[in-house]
Amino acid sequence: MPRRPKNTSRRSKALRSGRGQRAESFPTPQSSTALALEYNQLLSGLDAKVLVLNKFYMAVRVITARRAFILLTRETAEVIHTDDGSYANYDFSTWAELSELRKEFEPDDHDWVKTVRFDIAVPRIIRLVGYDKLPQQRVKLNRRNLFARDHNRCQYCGKHFHTSELSIDHVKPRTQNGPDTWENLVCACTSCNSRKGGRTPQQAHMKLIKEPIRPKRNPLISMRLNSERYASWKAFLDEAYWSVELK
């Protein structure tokens, strides 16, 4: 593992202070489109998702790249980069230097954050070097996780909707003592929810497209695993990776 420098690098200070983001005070009309595109790319990079591991390499949460870079510059975290089944650990300064090579040879494999003096690749995974708490075993039941579990799909008609067009339906209605549980809550479009009313699916002559269950892992993480960009997360999220007996 590369040794961390004792003094914080200028790059770290620039990123912490916010001076690293490019800005033009008075763009010309010809440059406005290019600046808008660059600004959108900057925001996209800072909003990219990063998997966080504890000191034991166990996944604990997902954060934005913006938050990840703060942890890296404070030297409370390090980058974990996977390649062909193995992984390497890098401090912020080393990762910034490696980013120059990655920008030249594999620019499309990363999200990027631009600063005044250099571009830096957004790491997919970071490790908190002093955090030893174990990850939560139960997925929180909230609106965001419920919509993610059901993929923004009405569980009665099967159609996909924007979040604003979906509601949460109690399979067994509250009026019939239906509980607030993963197994009794589903996404429903306003039309199907209105049609069902305060009845069970059987009473309303409606059928669920699948049985609602409690997810084993955070549904938002599961959705990102379908993207090749986040393939490196799989090794750290596979339960067998941590529970298999070592011989």
Secondary structure, DSSP 8 states (H G I E B T S, - for coil): -----SS--HHHHHHHHTTTS---SS--HHHHHHHHHHHHHHHHHHHSEEEEE-TTS-EEEEEEHHHHHHHHHTTSEEEEEEETTEEEEE-HHHHHHHHHHHHHH-GGGS-EEE-SS-EEE--SEEEETT------SS----HHHHHHHTTTB-TTT--B--GGGEEEEESS-GGGT--SSGGGEEEEEHHHHHHHTTS-TTTTT---SS-----SS-HHHHHHTTSGGGGGGHHHH-HHHHHS---
